[in-house]
Amino acid sequence: MKKKITLLFISFFILASCSSDEDSSATPVAPVAPLTIKAALNGGGVDVSWSVVGGTGITYNVYRNDNPVKINATPLTEAKFKDVLTSTGSFTYTVTANSGGMESAKGVVSEKVILELPKTRTVESISTRENTKSEYTYTYDATNITKIISQTIKSTTTRLSDQTVTVYDVTAKYTYNEDLITKVTYYNVDNTVKSSYEYVYNTKRDLTSMIRKGFDGTIDYTINYAYGTDGLITETSDYPDWGTWVYTYEKGNMIKYVHSTSYVDMTNYVETSDFVYDTKNMSTKNILGFNTTLIGVNSANNEASSSVIVTEDGNVVNTRLSRSEYTYNENGYVLTKMRFHGKPTATVLNEKTVITYY
């Protein structure tokens, strides 16, 4: 009898153990999806980030534009991802969390990210002496669409007095170091070098100098940039009569410049210009590193109006006014620009620009 009781106890223990093992191997439960997600254009791609999901061994997958195929090659262990774009357009993102071989449902969708890049730009200048029509064509890197490879520039100038036509036809090719443009080389139609510009940056990634070289590689001149407080950038050069340019930047826009120099005859020349901008996007805004190389030329938004006062030895010798009218596409990028000048109302049309996008 005692033996039977012992066997019965052992059988009950084995049964209980098996039942416990079965409970511990219950079907795993998928984790919850991230509750927030952000996406923003930055440095040649889109920075995607999201809220961390609690738990051990959590990884993530990122999906673009509700496509069922994830865009990350390997599971992500951090709550961030950079999507390097190979095309323009509109993009949204969503993220899933993974644990124990189980993937959550897709989470919330990010706000839309819009990438516009100029394809062509045509500028027609209207003058009483000569008219110029310039055409610019932009080409980008297939593996990172925001990197510019080349810019073809063709212009035809017609002198109105005798109808003499002058043609300018070059191609600018761009060299990058990561996301900074380090060199632009200009080529003639026969593929010979016309000139080049080399760009040098400091550890803060600010442009500190631009070196202009001729077709044979010799230095023609160097432009240097120094950075002060309150958005001030000072430009100097070893080029004769270059003088000093002081630019004031605010929210990415050059709102003022002062150009001062002294000529051979000792005349002190000062030109001061103030600018007003719209709130829309420059056509070149998303070209990687492009605007960094164009201090004193490009801004984040489009110039709406400007005024220039020129003095010599403290006496005002000239004033200029200009204003521009724009049309925009649905994403807030310029399609057309009409530029007017004249005193005092700036009503004479002197330039027309048309832009297309990829």
Secondary structure as GFF3:
##gff-version 3
##sequence-region A 1 358
A	DSSP	alpha_helix	2	24	.	.	.	ID=ss1
A	DSSP	beta_strand	37	42	.	.	.	ID=ss2
A	DSSP	beta_strand	45	50	.	.	.	ID=ss3
A	DSSP	beta_strand	59	64	.	.	.	ID=ss4
A	DSSP	beta_strand	80	84	.	.	.	ID=ss5
A	DSSP	beta_strand	89	91	.	.	.	ID=ss6
A	DSSP	beta_strand	93	99	.	.	.	ID=ss7
A	DSSP	beta_strand	102	103	.	.	.	ID=ss8
A	DSSP	beta_strand	113	115	.	.	.	ID=ss9
A	DSSP	beta_strand	118	125	.	.	.	ID=ss10
A	DSSP	beta_strand	130	140	.	.	.	ID=ss11
A	DSSP	beta_strand	148	159	.	.	.	ID=ss12
A	DSSP	beta_strand	164	177	.	.	.	ID=ss13
A	DSSP	beta_strand	180	187	.	.	.	ID=ss14
A	DSSP	beta_strand	193	201	.	.	.	ID=ss15
A	DSSP	beta_strand	207	213	.	.	.	ID=ss16
A	DSSP	beta_strand	219	227	.	.	.	ID=ss17
A	DSSP	beta_strand	232	237	.	.	.	ID=ss18
A	DSSP	beta_strand	244	250	.	.	.	ID=ss19
A	DSSP	beta_strand	253	262	.	.	.	ID=ss20
A	DSSP	beta_strand	268	277	.	.	.	ID=ss21
A	DSSP	three_ten_helix	291	293	.	.	.	ID=ss22
A	DSSP	beta_strand	303	312	.	.	.	ID=ss23
A	DSSP	beta_strand	315	328	.	.	.	ID=ss24
A	DSSP	beta_strand	334	341	.	.	.	ID=ss25
A	DSSP	beta_strand	348	357	.	.	.	ID=ss26
###
